[in-house]
Amino acid sequence: MRLRNKPWAAPLIAAHPEWISVRPVGMIGKWQDRFAQSQPLALEVGSGKGQFIIGMAQAHPEQNFIALEIQEVAIAYILRKQVELQLPNLQLILGDGAALTDYFAPGEISQLFLNFSDPWPKSRHEKRRLTYRHFLAEDQAILASDGRLQFKTDNQGFFEYSLVSMNNFGMTFDLVALDLHHDARVTDNIETEYEQKFASRGGRIYELVAHFPTKKDTPARA
């Protein structure tokens, strides 16, 4: 959902280059330089207003986190909170998550989060879904060999599509939760803003965690 323009967003972003990179160039392989210390680096693609990524950074000081968001106003909400919190293990990117290899080096990311991405339900829009094979190839390229992809959605059709797409790509599933908030295996779930509102009305949340095959075992793609 696109947020309404906020006149304070652009000036706030311009004032805080220490916390946010705008469509960064030349940062491939260098992201650890922006953190207080070098630690495993996790990335959320499409961070919204940032409740999830801020919660993760607070809960896991032993990891570094990057919030990647294409909407200026959304990333500005995260930045406003980060200016207040000054979390040393959180950085922000205003940019497009469609081509992650434009921003990150092979193996630079240890964990990737896709939370409530646009399901693009029409068949003709399949190639825009973030779990389509083209995007999975991008994900695999930037993830470490032992990296994990975590995917959450409220859309059953998108979830089923993603299961098939990832399976066809040769991925292995570490967790498949058909009702996340009532799954006893999951004890450390941090909610997004949307998830919190949707689940409070009785909606079901789906989640999967998966990892890629080693590069040598990846099926060839035409």
C-alpha positions as CSV (number, residue, x, y, z in Angstrom):
1,M,0.0,0.0,0.0
2,R,1.4,3.4,-1.0
3,L,1.6,5.9,1.8
4,R,0.6,9.5,1.4
5,N,3.4,12.0,0.8
6,K,4.8,13.6,4.0
7,P,6.7,17.0,3.6
8,W,9.1,16.1,6.4
9,A,10.2,12.8,4.8
10,A,12.8,14.0,2.2
11,P,14.5,16.6,4.5
12,L,14.8,14.0,7.3
13,I,16.4,11.5,4.9
14,A,18.8,14.2,3.6
15,A,19.8,15.1,7.2
16,H,20.8,11.6,8.2
17,P,23.3,10.0,5.8
18,E,24.8,8.2,8.8
19,W,21.7,6.0,9.0
20,I,20.3,5.8,5.5
21,S,21.7,5.2,2.0
22,V,19.7,6.5,-1.0
23,R,20.0,4.2,-4.0
24,P,23.6,3.4,-3.0
25,V,26.3,3.0,-5.6
26,G,29.7,1.5,-4.7
27,M,28.6,-0.3,-1.5
28,I,28.7,-3.8,-2.8
29,G,30.7,-5.9,-0.3
30,K,31.2,-2.9,2.0
31,W,28.1,-2.8,4.1
32,Q,29.8,-3.8,7.3
33,D,31.7,-0.5,7.2
34,R,28.5,1.3,8.1
35,F,28.0,-0.6,11.4
36,A,29.6,-0.3,14.8
37,Q,31.1,-3.8,14.4
38,S,31.2,-6.5,11.8
39,Q,28.5,-9.2,12.5
40,P,26.2,-11.5,10.5
41,L,24.1,-9.3,8.2
42,A,20.4,-9.7,7.7
43,L,18.2,-7.9,5.2
44,E,14.5,-7.2,5.0
45,V,13.1,-6.4,1.5
46,G,10.1,-4.2,1.8
47,S,10.2,-3.0,5.4
48,G,7.1,-0.8,5.5
49,K,7.2,1.4,8.6
50,G,9.8,-0.8,10.2
51,Q,8.2,-2.5,13.2
52,F,9.6,-5.8,12.3
53,I,13.2,-4.8,11.5
54,I,13.5,-2.5,14.5
55,G,12.2,-5.3,16.7
56,M,14.7,-7.7,15.2
57,A,17.6,-5.2,15.7
58,Q,16.6,-4.7,19.3
59,A,16.2,-8.4,20.0
60,H,19.4,-9.5,18.3
61,P,22.3,-7.1,19.1
62,E,24.6,-9.8,17.9
63,Q,23.4,-9.3,14.3
64,N,23.4,-6.4,11.9
65,F,20.3,-5.5,10.0
66,I,19.4,-3.6,6.9
67,A,15.9,-2.3,6.0
68,L,15.4,-1.9,2.3
69,E,12.3,0.0,1.2
70,I,11.3,1.6,-2.1
71,Q,8.7,4.1,-0.6
72,E,10.4,7.3,0.6
73,V,7.7,8.0,3.2
74,A,7.8,4.4,4.6
75,I,11.6,4.5,5.0
76,A,11.3,7.9,6.6
77,Y,9.1,6.5,9.3
78,I,11.8,3.9,10.1
79,L,14.5,6.6,10.0
80,R,12.6,8.8,12.4
81,K,12.4,6.0,14.9
82,Q,16.1,5.1,14.3
83,V,17.2,8.7,14.9
84,E,15.5,8.3,18.3
85,L,16.8,4.9,19.1
86,Q,20.3,5.1,17.6
87,L,20.5,1.3,17.2
88,P,24.2,0.6,16.2
89,N,23.2,-2.6,14.3
90,L,20.5,-1.1,12.0
91,Q,21.0,0.7,8.6
92,L,18.4,1.7,6.0
93,I,18.3,1.8,2.2
94,L,15.9,3.8,0.1
95,G,15.9,1.7,-3.1
96,D,14.4,-0.9,-5.3
97,G,14.6,-4.5,-4.0
98,A,14.1,-6.0,-7.5
99,A,17.8,-6.4,-8.2
100,L,19.6,-7.2,-4.9
101,T,22.8,-7.9,-6.7
102,D,23.1,-4.2,-7.5
103,Y,23.5,-3.6,-3.8
104,F,25.1,-6.7,-2.3
105,A,28.1,-9.0,-3.0
106,P,27.8,-12.8,-3.3
107,G,27.3,-14.3,0.1
108,E,27.2,-10.9,1.9
109,I,23.8,-11.5,3.5
110,S,23.2,-14.2,6.1
111,Q,19.5,-14.0,6.5
112,L,16.8,-12.6,4.2
113,F,13.2,-11.5,5.2
114,L,10.3,-11.2,2.8
115,N,7.3,-10.0,4.9
116,F,3.9,-9.5,3.3
117,S,5.2,-8.7,-0.1
118,D,2.7,-7.8,-2.8
119,P,1.1,-11.1,-3.9
120,W,0.4,-9.9,-7.5
121,P,-2.5,-12.3,-7.7
122,K,-3.2,-12.0,-11.5
123,S,-1.4,-14.7,-13.6
124,R,0.0,-12.2,-16.0
125,H,1.9,-10.5,-13.1
126,E,3.6,-13.7,-11.9
127,K,7.1,-12.4,-12.8
128,R,6.6,-9.5,-10.4
129,R,6.2,-11.8,-7.3
130,L,9.2,-11.8,-5.1
131,T,9.3,-15.6,-4.9
132,Y,9.3,-15.9,-8.7
133,R,12.5,-17.8,-9.9
134,H,14.2,-14.7,-11.2
135,F,14.1,-13.1,-7.7
136,L,15.0,-16.4,-6.0
137,A,18.2,-16.4,-8.2
138,E,19.0,-12.9,-6.9
139,D,18.4,-14.0,-3.3
140,Q,20.6,-17.0,-3.7
141,A,23.4,-14.9,-5.2
142,I,23.6,-12.6,-2.1
143,L,22.9,-15.2,0.6
144,A,25.8,-17.0,2.3
145,S,25.9,-20.7,1.7
146,D,24.2,-21.4,5.0
147,G,21.8,-18.4,4.7
148,R,18.1,-18.6,5.3
149,L,15.1,-17.0,3.6
150,Q,12.1,-16.3,5.8
151,F,8.8,-15.5,4.1
152,K,5.5,-14.4,5.7
153,T,2.2,-13.7,4.1
154,D,-1.5,-13.6,4.8
155,N,-2.4,-14.6,1.2
156,Q,-2.9,-18.4,0.9
157,G,-2.6,-18.4,-2.8
158,F,0.7,-16.5,-2.7
159,F,2.0,-18.9,0.0
160,E,1.1,-22.0,-2.1
161,Y,2.7,-20.4,-5.1
162,S,5.9,-19.7,-3.2
163,L,6.1,-23.2,-1.8
164,V,5.9,-24.6,-5.4
165,S,8.3,-22.0,-6.8
166,M,10.9,-22.6,-4.1
167,N,10.6,-26.3,-4.4
168,N,11.1,-26.2,-8.1
169,F,14.2,-24.0,-7.5
170,G,15.6,-26.8,-5.4
171,M,15.3,-25.2,-2.0
172,T,14.9,-27.1,1.2
173,F,12.3,-26.1,3.7
174,D,13.3,-25.7,7.4
175,L,9.8,-24.6,8.5
176,V,6.4,-24.5,7.0
177,A,3.8,-22.9,9.2
178,L,0.2,-22.9,8.0
179,D,-1.0,-20.9,11.0
180,L,2.0,-19.1,12.4
181,H,0.4,-17.5,15.5
182,H,-0.8,-20.9,16.7
183,D,2.3,-22.9,15.8
184,A,4.0,-24.2,18.9
185,R,7.3,-24.5,17.0
186,V,7.6,-20.8,16.6
187,T,8.4,-19.0,19.9
188,D,10.3,-15.8,18.7
189,N,7.9,-14.3,16.1
190,I,8.3,-10.5,15.7
191,E,5.3,-9.0,14.0
192,T,5.1,-6.4,11.3
193,E,2.5,-3.6,11.6
194,Y,0.3,-5.2,9.0
195,E,0.6,-8.7,10.6
196,Q,-0.4,-7.3,14.0
197,K,-3.6,-5.7,12.7
198,F,-4.5,-8.6,10.4
199,A,-4.0,-11.3,13.1
200,S,-5.9,-9.3,15.7
201,R,-9.0,-9.6,13.5
202,G,-8.5,-13.4,13.4
203,G,-6.6,-13.6,10.1
204,R,-4.3,-16.5,9.5
205,I,-0.6,-15.9,8.9
206,Y,1.6,-18.3,6.8
207,E,5.3,-18.6,7.2
208,L,8.1,-20.6,5.7
209,V,11.8,-20.7,6.3
210,A,14.0,-22.2,3.6
211,H,17.6,-22.5,2.3
212,F,19.1,-22.8,-1.1
213,P,21.1,-25.7,-2.5
214,T,24.8,-25.2,-2.8
215,K,25.7,-23.5,-6.0
216,K,27.0,-26.6,-7.7
217,D,23.7,-28.4,-7.0
218,T,21.5,-25.6,-8.4
219,P,19.5,-26.7,-11.4
220,A,20.5,-24.9,-14.7
221,R,18.1,-22.2,-15.8
222,A,17.3,-21.3,-19.4
